[in-house]
């Protein structure tokens, strides 16, 4: 056999492996919903708690990605995204002619005490390598037809009328370029992006006065190759608030977050993904066996809060 033919056959074999699950959008969603259910059920502790902290987007995304690979679903990857969330009061505040104000956590606006906007992203001026508070951004899993946000629930702010589901499976068809989605993106998001206004961190005092703790980094998520998706949750579900996703192809989790490249981190998640595969294949696993896996991998004692 010639080298050319051998190379061609190897390429076909690789593509066949990659396309083991050549699913339609609907088929893929059903597939992902089952995989997510197994993922959620496995995390539960006997007392109804969870072994893996809910806002650990890095750990959750890598683990789910490895699990999908074990199943043979090879079209998934972990991608970086920016997130903005706000409530209807914030829109009213802006529409009332108050301009816009960028915050990282929320604040009291005169006349609109519940106005809220929150930012989470790969903002300009952030030292990713030396940020001791965790990963400065958000990551999700992308497949051929969907994106899966396994820690979506961390963006809930019930006190500010922003209530989101714990996990979100979003069709990629709702994403588009900034130009394609220009009419759906709120003006205040475009202004803060284009003007590079710095986010502010406010501290409420006992007398309800605001003190500026520090100016954070500037939001600049709309890159030329970014895809944007606006989710007005109150219009499409029983949930509340609006969420804006912006993909960041210019960012790479393996470069931004040192822990991602640690062998122990991947080995831990790879071990658990093997167990998820066993459950997926119909093998029963007693809760004691699950606990044993977590003890072996360190997930009972490991502090994953740095993976935010």
TORTOR-401019 format. One record per residue (C-alpha): chain; x, y, z; residue number from 0; residue in one letter. Coordinates in nm, 3 decimals, padded with zeros to 5 digits. Example, Ala and Ser with C-alpha at 12.3 -4.5 7.8 and 13.67 -1.06 7.14 Angstrom:
# residues 2
{A,{01.230,-00.450,00.780},0,a}
{A,{01.367,-00.106,00.714},1,s}
This chain:
# residues 308
{A,{00.000,00.000,00.000},0,x}
{A,{00.136,00.340,-00.097},1,x}
{A,{00.200,00.605,00.168},2,x}
{A,{-00.061,00.828,00.003},3,x}
{A,{-00.330,00.558,00.020},4,x}
{A,{-00.241,00.470,00.380},5,x}
{A,{-00.262,00.837,00.474},6,x}
{A,{-00.599,00.867,00.298},7,x}
{A,{-00.740,00.563,00.478},8,x}
{A,{-00.613,00.693,00.813},9,x}
{A,{-00.784,01.026,00.743},10,x}
{A,{-01.114,00.851,00.658},11,x}
{A,{-01.090,00.642,00.974},12,x}
{A,{-01.032,00.956,01.180},13,x}
{A,{-01.328,01.137,01.022},14,x}
{A,{-01.550,00.830,01.074},15,x}
{A,{-01.452,00.828,01.440},16,x}
{A,{-01.524,01.199,01.471},17,x}
{A,{-01.864,01.151,01.310},18,x}
{A,{-01.974,00.855,01.520},19,x}
{A,{-02.266,01.067,01.629},20,x}
{A,{-02.368,01.247,01.310},21,x}
{A,{-02.688,01.384,01.464},22,x}
{A,{-02.943,01.640,01.361},23,x}
{A,{-02.996,01.937,01.591},24,x}
{A,{-03.298,01.774,01.755},25,x}
{A,{-03.122,01.437,01.795},26,x}
{A,{-02.819,01.609,01.945},27,x}
{A,{-03.032,01.798,02.198},28,x}
{A,{-03.197,01.474,02.316},29,x}
{A,{-02.851,01.318,02.339},30,x}
{A,{-02.714,01.613,02.540},31,x}
{A,{-03.014,01.625,02.772},32,x}
{A,{-02.953,01.263,02.866},33,x}
{A,{-02.582,01.325,02.918},34,x}
{A,{-02.656,01.630,03.135},35,x}
{A,{-02.905,01.431,03.347},36,x}
{A,{-02.642,01.164,03.416},37,x}
{A,{-02.394,01.439,03.501},38,x}
{A,{-02.635,01.603,03.747},39,x}
{A,{-02.747,01.277,03.910},40,x}
{A,{-02.389,01.161,03.962},41,x}
{A,{-02.288,01.481,04.143},42,x}
{A,{-02.552,01.441,04.412},43,x}
{A,{-02.446,01.347,04.764},44,x}
{A,{-02.659,01.118,04.985},45,x}
{A,{-02.796,01.419,05.174},46,x}
{A,{-02.906,01.594,04.855},47,x}
{A,{-02.604,01.820,04.826},48,x}
{A,{-02.337,01.814,04.557},49,x}
{A,{-01.976,01.700,04.545},50,x}
{A,{-01.876,01.960,04.289},51,x}
{A,{-01.933,02.328,04.360},52,x}
{A,{-02.203,02.475,04.140},53,x}
{A,{-02.011,02.776,04.010},54,x}
{A,{-01.697,02.590,03.905},55,x}
{A,{-01.734,02.648,03.531},56,x}
{A,{-01.382,02.530,03.447},57,x}
{A,{-01.410,02.194,03.627},58,x}
{A,{-01.766,02.132,03.509},59,x}
{A,{-01.689,02.212,03.145},60,x}
{A,{-01.373,02.002,03.125},61,x}
{A,{-01.538,01.708,03.300},62,x}
{A,{-01.843,01.716,03.074},63,x}
{A,{-01.624,01.753,02.764},64,x}
{A,{-01.419,01.446,02.867},65,x}
{A,{-01.739,01.254,02.938},66,x}
{A,{-01.871,01.328,02.588},67,x}
{A,{-01.541,01.211,02.439},68,x}
{A,{-01.567,00.885,02.635},69,x}
{A,{-01.911,00.828,02.485},70,x}
{A,{-01.762,00.881,02.140},71,x}
{A,{-01.907,01.227,02.088},72,x}
{A,{-01.594,01.394,01.955},73,x}
{A,{-01.732,01.722,01.824},74,x}
{A,{-01.733,01.900,02.161},75,x}
{A,{-01.481,02.155,02.288},76,x}
{A,{-01.451,02.402,02.575},77,x}
{A,{-01.476,02.766,02.467},78,x}
{A,{-01.442,03.102,02.640},79,x}
{A,{-01.738,03.341,02.658},80,x}
{A,{-01.827,03.674,02.817},81,x}
{A,{-02.155,03.710,03.005},82,x}
{A,{-02.367,04.013,03.092},83,x}
{A,{-02.693,03.999,03.287},84,x}
{A,{-02.946,04.268,03.376},85,x}
{A,{-03.303,04.312,03.493},86,x}
{A,{-03.594,04.516,03.356},87,x}
{A,{-03.534,04.796,03.608},88,x}
{A,{-03.192,04.855,03.459},89,x}
{A,{-03.346,04.894,03.113},90,x}
{A,{-03.598,05.143,03.256},91,x}
{A,{-03.315,05.333,03.428},92,x}
{A,{-03.135,05.365,03.095},93,x}
{A,{-03.448,05.450,02.895},94,x}
{A,{-03.535,05.723,03.147},95,x}
{A,{-03.240,05.919,03.015},96,x}
{A,{-02.995,05.829,03.290},97,x}
{A,{-02.731,05.708,03.048},98,x}
{A,{-02.566,05.388,03.156},99,x}
{A,{-02.351,05.271,03.442},100,x}
{A,{-02.133,04.965,03.436},101,x}
{A,{-02.099,04.756,03.750},102,x}
{A,{-01.955,04.422,03.838},103,x}
{A,{-02.208,04.335,04.104},104,x}
{A,{-02.511,04.562,04.131},105,x}
{A,{-02.608,04.890,04.295},106,x}
{A,{-02.893,05.124,04.387},107,x}
{A,{-03.004,05.375,04.124},108,x}
{A,{-03.204,05.679,04.223},109,x}
{A,{-03.566,05.615,04.127},110,x}
{A,{-03.487,05.254,04.031},111,x}
{A,{-03.361,05.090,04.350},112,x}
{A,{-03.357,04.742,04.201},113,x}
{A,{-03.167,04.826,03.882},114,x}
{A,{-02.893,04.569,03.827},115,x}
{A,{-02.632,04.477,03.569},116,x}
{A,{-02.355,04.224,03.620},117,x}
{A,{-02.053,04.146,03.403},118,x}
{A,{-01.839,03.834,03.379},119,x}
{A,{-01.584,03.820,03.105},120,x}
{A,{-01.232,03.835,02.970},121,x}
{A,{-01.210,04.208,03.027},122,x}
{A,{-00.921,04.422,02.908},123,x}
{A,{-00.649,04.483,03.162},124,x}
{A,{-00.692,04.156,03.349},125,x}
{A,{-00.381,03.964,03.457},126,x}
{A,{-00.514,03.613,03.393},127,x}
{A,{-00.197,03.435,03.504},128,x}
{A,{-00.172,03.605,03.843},129,x}
{A,{-00.538,03.647,03.939},130,x}
{A,{-00.556,03.470,04.275},131,x}
{A,{-00.934,03.492,04.299},132,x}
{A,{-00.994,03.234,04.026},133,x}
{A,{-01.054,03.225,03.654},134,x}
{A,{-01.139,03.571,03.524},135,x}
{A,{-01.405,03.477,03.274},136,x}
{A,{-01.655,03.207,03.186},137,x}
{A,{-01.628,02.883,02.989},138,x}
{A,{-01.889,02.654,02.836},139,x}
{A,{-01.898,02.341,02.618},140,x}
{A,{-01.966,02.376,02.246},141,x}
{A,{-02.092,02.096,02.021},142,x}
{A,{-02.189,02.087,01.655},143,x}
{A,{-02.539,02.228,01.709},144,x}
{A,{-02.544,02.360,02.069},145,x}
{A,{-02.357,02.520,02.354},146,x}
{A,{-02.396,02.377,02.706},147,x}
{A,{-02.352,02.601,03.009},148,x}
{A,{-02.318,02.365,03.305},149,x}
{A,{-02.292,02.645,03.565},150,x}
{A,{-02.550,02.885,03.424},151,x}
{A,{-02.720,02.902,03.764},152,x}
{A,{-02.437,03.106,03.913},153,x}
{A,{-02.575,03.412,03.732},154,x}
{A,{-02.903,03.404,03.923},155,x}
{A,{-02.970,03.710,04.140},156,x}
{A,{-03.314,03.642,04.294},157,x}
{A,{-03.304,03.966,04.493},158,x}
{A,{-03.268,04.155,04.166},159,x}
{A,{-03.532,03.962,03.968},160,x}
{A,{-03.275,03.764,03.771},161,x}
{A,{-03.360,03.395,03.801},162,x}
{A,{-03.199,03.150,03.560},163,x}
{A,{-03.200,02.768,03.530},164,x}
{A,{-02.898,02.582,03.674},165,x}
{A,{-02.795,02.448,03.332},166,x}
{A,{-02.865,02.581,02.984},167,x}
{A,{-02.850,02.403,02.649},168,x}
{A,{-02.864,02.668,02.377},169,x}
{A,{-02.899,02.608,02.000},170,x}
{A,{-02.612,02.765,01.808},171,x}
{A,{-02.868,02.906,01.566},172,x}
{A,{-02.949,03.183,01.815},173,x}
{A,{-02.591,03.311,01.790},174,x}
{A,{-02.485,03.559,01.525},175,x}
{A,{-02.225,03.826,01.456},176,x}
{A,{-02.258,04.169,01.613},177,x}
{A,{-02.378,04.306,01.279},178,x}
{A,{-02.642,04.034,01.248},179,x}
{A,{-02.759,04.088,01.608},180,x}
{A,{-02.722,04.467,01.620},181,x}
{A,{-03.095,04.522,01.662},182,x}
{A,{-03.116,04.285,01.959},183,x}
{A,{-02.815,04.412,02.156},184,x}
{A,{-02.916,04.681,02.409},185,x}
{A,{-02.760,05.023,02.340},186,x}
{A,{-02.595,05.034,02.683},187,x}
{A,{-02.401,04.716,02.606},188,x}
{A,{-02.279,04.860,02.276},189,x}
{A,{-02.182,05.188,02.442},190,x}
{A,{-01.987,05.032,02.727},191,x}
{A,{-01.808,04.803,02.480},192,x}
{A,{-01.714,05.073,02.230},193,x}
{A,{-01.626,05.335,02.493},194,x}
{A,{-01.420,05.090,02.703},195,x}
{A,{-01.583,05.217,03.022},196,x}
{A,{-01.443,05.048,03.331},197,x}
{A,{-01.672,04.836,03.545},198,x}
{A,{-01.717,04.958,03.901},199,x}
{A,{-01.741,04.761,04.222},200,x}
{A,{-01.980,04.921,04.471},201,x}
{A,{-02.016,04.862,04.843},202,x}
{A,{-02.345,04.944,05.012},203,x}
{A,{-02.316,05.112,05.354},204,x}
{A,{-02.562,05.080,05.642},205,x}
{A,{-02.718,05.411,05.541},206,x}
{A,{-02.773,05.281,05.186},207,x}
{A,{-02.503,05.506,05.047},208,x}
{A,{-02.274,05.368,04.783},209,x}
{A,{-01.898,05.362,04.819},210,x}
{A,{-01.679,05.292,04.518},211,x}
{A,{-01.451,05.006,04.620},212,x}
{A,{-01.249,04.991,04.300},213,x}
{A,{-01.272,05.032,03.926},214,x}
{A,{-01.253,04.699,03.755},215,x}
{A,{-01.146,04.619,03.402},216,x}
{A,{-01.320,04.744,03.091},217,x}
{A,{-01.575,04.536,02.903},218,x}
{A,{-01.472,04.476,02.542},219,x}
{A,{-01.638,04.152,02.445},220,x}
{A,{-01.755,04.230,02.092},221,x}
{A,{-01.457,04.122,01.885},222,x}
{A,{-01.468,04.096,01.506},223,x}
{A,{-01.497,03.716,01.519},224,x}
{A,{-01.730,03.698,01.823},225,x}
{A,{-02.077,03.545,01.809},226,x}
{A,{-02.352,03.705,02.017},227,x}
{A,{-02.674,03.564,02.165},228,x}
{A,{-02.931,03.756,02.369},229,x}
{A,{-03.158,03.550,02.595},230,x}
{A,{-03.453,03.756,02.726},231,x}
{A,{-03.550,03.487,02.976},232,x}
{A,{-03.867,03.661,03.093},233,x}
{A,{-04.002,03.648,02.737},234,x}
{A,{-03.918,03.287,02.657},235,x}
{A,{-03.968,03.108,02.990},236,x}
{A,{-04.082,03.133,03.350},237,x}
{A,{-03.739,03.265,03.442},238,x}
{A,{-03.652,03.635,03.477},239,x}
{A,{-03.391,03.876,03.350},240,x}
{A,{-03.182,03.903,03.033},241,x}
{A,{-02.853,03.728,02.958},242,x}
{A,{-02.607,03.819,02.685},243,x}
{A,{-02.351,03.564,02.566},244,x}
{A,{-02.050,03.676,02.364},245,x}
{A,{-01.807,03.410,02.238},246,x}
{A,{-01.439,03.495,02.265},247,x}
{A,{-01.241,03.304,01.999},248,x}
{A,{-00.946,03.532,02.082},249,x}
{A,{-00.922,03.374,02.429},250,x}
{A,{-00.794,03.027,02.513},251,x}
{A,{-00.865,02.863,02.848},252,x}
{A,{-00.543,02.659,02.836},253,x}
{A,{-00.340,02.979,02.800},254,x}
{A,{-00.540,03.193,03.043},255,x}
{A,{-00.573,02.952,03.333},256,x}
{A,{-00.256,02.776,03.460},257,x}
{A,{-00.445,02.507,03.651},258,x}
{A,{-00.603,02.382,03.328},259,x}
{A,{-00.264,02.241,03.224},260,x}
{A,{-00.192,02.061,03.551},261,x}
{A,{-00.190,01.685,03.499},262,x}
{A,{-00.367,01.623,03.831},263,x}
{A,{-00.658,01.842,03.723},264,x}
{A,{-00.718,01.652,03.398},265,x}
{A,{-00.654,01.309,03.553},266,x}
{A,{-00.914,01.378,03.821},267,x}
{A,{-01.182,01.472,03.569},268,x}
{A,{-01.081,01.191,03.335},269,x}
{A,{-01.128,00.936,03.617},270,x}
{A,{-01.478,01.065,03.692},271,x}
{A,{-01.567,01.074,03.322},272,x}
{A,{-01.490,00.701,03.310},273,x}
{A,{-01.746,00.644,03.584},274,x}
{A,{-02.001,00.860,03.403},275,x}
{A,{-01.944,00.644,03.096},276,x}
{A,{-02.018,00.331,03.301},277,x}
{A,{-02.345,00.483,03.421},278,x}
{A,{-02.427,00.592,03.066},279,x}
{A,{-02.379,00.233,02.951},280,x}
{A,{-02.632,00.110,03.206},281,x}
{A,{-02.399,-00.011,03.477},282,x}
{A,{-02.538,00.044,03.825},283,x}
{A,{-02.325,00.228,04.076},284,x}
{A,{-02.403,00.235,04.445},285,x}
{A,{-02.367,00.569,04.623},286,x}
{A,{-02.077,00.420,04.825},287,x}
{A,{-01.893,00.352,04.500},288,x}
{A,{-01.952,00.709,04.388},289,x}
{A,{-01.812,00.840,04.715},290,x}
{A,{-01.510,00.615,04.671},291,x}
{A,{-01.438,00.770,04.332},292,x}
{A,{-01.460,01.119,04.476},293,x}
{A,{-01.226,01.021,04.759},294,x}
{A,{-00.979,00.874,04.510},295,x}
{A,{-00.987,01.180,04.288},296,x}
{A,{-00.994,01.433,04.567},297,x}
{A,{-01.328,01.585,04.476},298,x}
{A,{-01.458,01.555,04.830},299,x}
{A,{-01.181,01.764,04.978},300,x}
{A,{-01.056,01.960,04.676},301,x}
{A,{-01.131,02.333,04.679},302,x}
{A,{-01.270,02.403,04.334},303,x}
{A,{-01.388,02.755,04.414},304,x}
{A,{-01.086,02.892,04.228},305,x}
{A,{-01.235,02.761,03.905},306,x}
{A,{-01.507,03.026,03.892},307,x}
